[in-house]
Amino acid sequence: MVALYLFNPYTILTCVGMSTTILNNFAVLGTLYFGLRGQTIFSTLCLAMASYLTIYPLTLIGPLVFILTRSSGSRVPQIWSTVFLFLFSFCCLLSISHDILHSWDYLMDSYGYTLTVSDLTPNIGLFWYFFTEVFLHFREFFLFIFQYHVFLYFIPLTMRLNHHPVFIFWVLIATIAIFKSYPSVGDIALHLSLFPLFHHKLQEMKYGFIVAIAFVCVTILTPIIWRMWIYSGTGNANFYYALNLVLCVIQTILVTDALSAVMKRQFLLKKLTREYNAKKKDD
């Protein structure tokens, strides 16, 4: 798994670009690693660090709770201790920043900057082009619609697939990469590197080959279109944003196809279990 992350082309691009996304990825992976080992303190500390760096990993608290609950066996005490330790660690990090800067203004300059999307510099996300074109009096409405997607899905997913907490963890990481306001290739590298963890659950996927080919095509075409637009002047923002949309659609298809495969596998297992129990009862 380490090799899948380190030699992922998107990871290499992230390192070449000297992006700080690798720090967030390190914290998220630390959350998963220590969670699977049942170490509540270190896992919540890593999640607090990830949320401190970029606010979106807050949603990972749901699957982390179920991962730790599965490891410890005690449900309610584990839930309260995990939530408390996470909030305590997160507040401590915020307080340290306040003590260094002697002001709370950094909250608006960091988290407010991310959530209000004040910088519309082109990137590989969905926000920059849309909010360049949208009318100002509709901006708050669409900003809410775009941002709440990241924080919406963890509640139904955690309730429906609580027996697959690691898979929910991956789905939420992929959702963050799709819907965050300032994504980078490092975010894509993270969820693609974790995807092989579930190969035994995803045998019913239908669009794996199409998604793989589409990823290759978008990866090749995006820098070409960027150069045509920014340097050569022979393209425009519409061409580049079209590739951004394709990239987001590809990731969405990957996530929905994986969810469909897991749900189908879960249904078949329950069906086979009922048939086996009924046959055993008859015997």
Rosetta blueprint (number, residue, H / E / L):
1 M L
2 V H
3 A H
4 L H
5 Y H
6 L H
7 F L
8 N L
9 P H
10 Y H
11 T H
12 I H
13 L H
14 T H
15 C H
16 V H
17 G L
18 M L
19 S L
20 T L
21 T H
22 I H
23 L H
24 N H
25 N H
26 F H
27 A H
28 V H
29 L H
30 G H
31 T H
32 L H
33 Y H
34 F H
35 G H
36 L H
37 R L
38 G L
39 Q L
40 T H
41 I H
42 F H
43 S H
44 T H
45 L H
46 C H
47 L H
48 A H
49 M H
50 A H
51 S H
52 Y H
53 L H
54 T L
55 I L
56 Y H
57 P H
58 L H
59 T H
60 L H
61 I H
62 G H
63 P H
64 L H
65 V H
66 F H
67 I H
68 L H
69 T H
70 R H
71 S H
72 S H
73 G L
74 S L
75 R L
76 V H
77 P H
78 Q H
79 I H
80 W H
81 S H
82 T H
83 V H
84 F H
85 L H
86 F H
87 L H
88 F H
89 S H
90 F H
91 C H
92 C H
93 L H
94 L H
95 S H
96 I H
97 S H
98 H H
99 D H
100 I H
101 L H
102 H L
103 S L
104 W L
105 D H
106 Y H
107 L H
108 M H
109 D H
110 S H
111 Y H
112 G H
113 Y H
114 T H
115 L H
116 T H
117 V L
118 S L
119 D L
120 L L
121 T L
122 P L
123 N L
124 I L
125 G L
126 L L
127 F H
128 W H
129 Y H
130 F H
131 F H
132 T H
133 E H
134 V L
135 F L
136 L H
137 H H
138 F H
139 R H
140 E H
141 F H
142 F H
143 L H
144 F H
145 I H
146 F H
147 Q H
148 Y H
149 H H
150 V H
151 F H
152 L H
153 Y L
154 F H
155 I H
156 P H
157 L H
158 T H
159 M H
160 R H
161 L L
162 N L
163 H L
164 H L
165 P H
166 V H
167 F H
168 I H
169 F H
170 W H
171 V H
172 L H
173 I H
174 A H
175 T H
176 I H
177 A H
178 I H
179 F H
180 K L
181 S L
182 Y L
183 P L
184 S L
185 V H
186 G H
187 D H
188 I H
189 A H
190 L H
191 H H
192 L H
193 S H
194 L H
195 F H
196 P H
197 L H
198 F H
199 H L
200 H L
201 K L
202 L L
203 Q L
204 E L
205 M L
206 K L
207 Y L
208 G H
209 F H
210 I H
211 V H
212 A H
213 I H
214 A H
215 F H
216 V H
217 C H
218 V H
219 T H
220 I H
221 L H
222 T H
223 P H
224 I H
225 I H
226 W H
227 R H
228 M H
229 W H
230 I H
231 Y H
232 S H
233 G L
234 T L
235 G L
236 N L
237 A H
238 N H
239 F H
240 Y H
241 Y H
242 A H
243 L H
244 N H
245 L H
246 V H
247 L H
248 C H
249 V H
250 I H
251 Q H
252 T H
253 I H
254 L H
255 V H
256 T H
257 D H
258 A H
259 L H
260 S H
261 A H
262 V H
263 M H
264 K H
265 R H
266 Q H
267 F H
268 L H
269 L H
270 K H
271 K H
272 L H
273 T H
274 R H
275 E H
276 Y H
277 N H
278 A H
279 K H
280 K H
281 K H
282 D H
283 D L
